[in-house]
């Protein structure tokens, strides 16, 4: 469960990056390993397989639209990939994200992401977290898989498109 909570801490990074015109990963089945360098699950890794298409790839997380308002989002190409930075406002404060992506989004990539909460961090989330994400393209999605399916190590499959549809609506703030 803690690994899932740590994954949730990374969502603002993906969400803010999705707002950019980021290069897209090749559609198909990706093997993705997240290694947590800090926070409550430091030193742990989680591997999963993701069946993606263009719509899913634009999400870059489970619910990009619910991550908050990003006032600052920047992406710069580098010789080996790209770097992105963002600052997003949440009810509890601001989330600053810095990411460095290297490799090919057609075959294999590596991403180092640091997320800092300025102000109060959301419950169960560390004030700062750092993780590495490695992705490797495996080929076409397997028979029976559909875009958005994330196959977890325990055999459970979650579809991020279905999860986004089930997310509770955002309540308007009181004046």
C-alpha positions as CSV (number, residue, x, y, z in Angstrom):
1,X,0.0,0.0,0.0
2,X,2.9,2.4,0.8
3,X,4.2,1.9,-2.7
4,X,0.9,3.0,-4.1
5,X,0.9,6.1,-1.9
6,X,4.4,6.9,-3.1
7,X,3.2,6.5,-6.7
8,X,0.4,9.0,-6.0
9,X,3.1,11.5,-4.8
10,X,4.5,11.4,-8.3
11,X,1.3,12.1,-10.1
12,X,1.7,15.9,-10.1
13,X,5.0,15.4,-11.9
14,X,3.3,13.4,-14.7
15,X,0.3,15.6,-14.7
16,X,2.2,18.8,-15.1
17,X,4.5,17.3,-17.7
18,X,1.4,16.2,-19.6
19,X,0.4,19.8,-20.1
20,X,3.5,20.3,-22.2
21,X,3.9,19.2,-25.8
22,X,6.0,16.3,-24.6
23,X,7.3,13.7,-27.0
24,X,5.1,10.6,-26.9
25,X,6.0,7.0,-26.1
26,X,5.6,4.5,-28.8
27,X,2.2,2.8,-28.5
28,X,2.2,-0.8,-27.2
29,X,3.3,-2.7,-24.1
30,X,5.9,-1.0,-21.9
31,X,7.7,-2.6,-19.0
32,X,8.0,0.2,-16.4
33,X,10.1,0.0,-13.2
34,X,9.9,2.8,-10.6
35,X,12.6,2.9,-8.0
36,X,12.0,5.2,-5.0
37,X,15.1,7.0,-3.8
38,X,13.5,8.8,-0.9
39,X,10.4,9.0,1.2
40,X,8.7,6.2,3.1
41,X,9.5,3.5,0.5
42,X,13.1,4.5,-0.2
43,X,15.1,1.7,-1.8
44,X,12.0,-0.1,-3.0
45,X,11.2,-0.8,-6.7
46,X,7.9,-1.6,-8.3
47,X,7.7,-3.1,-11.8
48,X,4.5,-3.1,-13.9
49,X,3.5,-3.4,-17.5
50,X,1.5,-0.6,-19.3
51,X,-0.5,-1.0,-22.4
52,X,-0.6,2.5,-24.0
53,X,-1.9,4.4,-27.0
54,X,-1.7,8.1,-27.7
55,X,-4.6,9.0,-25.4
56,X,-3.2,7.1,-22.5
57,X,0.3,8.5,-23.0
58,X,-1.0,12.1,-22.8
59,X,-2.3,11.4,-19.3
60,X,1.1,10.6,-17.9
61,X,-0.5,9.5,-14.6
62,X,-3.9,8.3,-13.3
63,X,-5.8,11.6,-13.2
64,X,-3.8,14.5,-14.8
65,X,-6.8,16.8,-14.7
66,X,-7.2,16.5,-10.9
67,X,-3.6,17.3,-10.0
68,X,-4.1,21.1,-9.5
69,X,-3.4,24.3,-11.3
70,X,0.0,24.6,-12.9
71,X,1.1,28.2,-13.2
72,X,4.6,27.3,-14.4
73,X,5.5,24.5,-16.8
74,X,8.6,24.3,-18.9
75,X,10.3,21.7,-21.1
76,X,13.7,22.0,-22.7
77,X,15.3,19.5,-25.2
78,X,18.7,18.2,-24.3
79,X,21.3,16.2,-26.4
80,X,20.0,13.0,-24.8
81,X,16.3,13.7,-24.1
82,X,14.6,16.5,-22.3
83,X,14.2,18.3,-18.9
84,X,10.9,19.5,-17.5
85,X,10.0,21.7,-14.5
86,X,6.7,22.7,-13.1
87,X,5.0,24.4,-10.2
88,X,1.4,23.4,-9.5
89,X,-0.9,24.8,-6.8
90,X,-2.9,22.4,-4.6
91,X,-5.3,23.2,-1.8
92,X,-2.5,22.4,0.7
93,X,0.3,24.3,-1.0
94,X,2.5,24.1,-4.1
95,X,4.2,21.2,-5.7
96,X,7.5,21.8,-7.6
97,X,8.7,19.1,-9.9
98,X,11.9,18.7,-11.8
99,X,12.5,15.8,-14.2
100,X,15.3,14.6,-16.5
101,X,14.4,12.2,-19.3
102,X,17.1,10.3,-21.3
103,X,16.9,7.7,-23.9
104,X,14.4,6.9,-26.7
105,X,10.6,7.0,-26.2
106,X,10.4,4.4,-29.0
107,X,12.6,1.8,-27.3
108,X,13.8,2.6,-23.8
109,X,14.0,5.6,-21.5
110,X,15.0,6.6,-18.0
111,X,13.5,9.4,-16.0
112,X,14.7,11.0,-12.7
113,X,12.0,13.0,-11.0
114,X,12.2,15.1,-7.8
115,X,9.0,16.5,-6.3
116,X,8.9,19.0,-3.5
117,X,5.8,20.1,-1.6
118,X,6.0,23.8,-0.5
119,X,3.6,24.4,2.3
120,X,1.7,21.5,3.8
121,X,2.2,18.2,2.0
122,X,-0.9,16.1,1.3
123,X,-1.6,13.5,4.0
124,X,0.7,10.4,3.9
125,X,3.0,12.1,1.4
126,X,6.6,13.2,2.1
127,X,7.6,16.8,1.8
128,X,10.1,15.8,-0.9
129,X,10.5,12.7,-3.0
130,X,12.8,11.4,-5.6
131,X,12.3,8.4,-7.9
132,X,13.7,6.9,-11.1
133,X,11.5,5.5,-13.7
134,X,12.8,3.1,-16.4
135,X,10.7,2.1,-19.3
136,X,11.4,-0.5,-22.0
137,X,9.1,-1.1,-25.0
138,X,8.2,-4.8,-25.3
139,X,6.0,-4.8,-28.5
140,X,2.3,-4.8,-29.1
141,X,-0.1,-5.1,-26.2
142,X,-1.0,-8.7,-25.5
143,X,-4.3,-10.3,-26.5
144,X,-7.1,-9.1,-24.2
145,X,-5.3,-6.0,-23.1
146,X,-6.7,-2.6,-23.9
147,X,-5.1,0.8,-23.8
148,X,-4.8,2.1,-20.2
149,X,-4.3,-1.4,-18.7
150,X,-1.6,-1.4,-16.0
151,X,-0.6,-4.9,-14.9
152,X,0.7,-4.8,-11.4
153,X,3.2,-7.3,-10.0
154,X,0.5,-9.0,-7.9
155,X,-1.5,-9.9,-11.0
156,X,-4.0,-7.1,-10.5
157,X,-4.9,-5.0,-13.6
158,X,-6.0,-1.3,-13.3
159,X,-7.2,0.6,-16.3
160,X,-6.2,4.3,-16.0
161,X,-8.9,5.4,-18.4
162,X,-11.6,3.7,-16.3
163,X,-10.1,5.1,-13.1
164,X,-10.1,8.6,-14.5
165,X,-13.8,8.3,-15.3
166,X,-14.6,7.1,-11.7
167,X,-12.6,9.9,-10.0
168,X,-14.9,12.1,-7.9
169,X,-15.8,15.5,-9.5
170,X,-13.8,18.4,-8.3
171,X,-15.7,20.5,-5.8
172,X,-15.7,24.3,-6.4
173,X,-13.8,26.3,-3.7
174,X,-15.9,28.4,-1.4
175,X,-15.4,32.2,-1.8
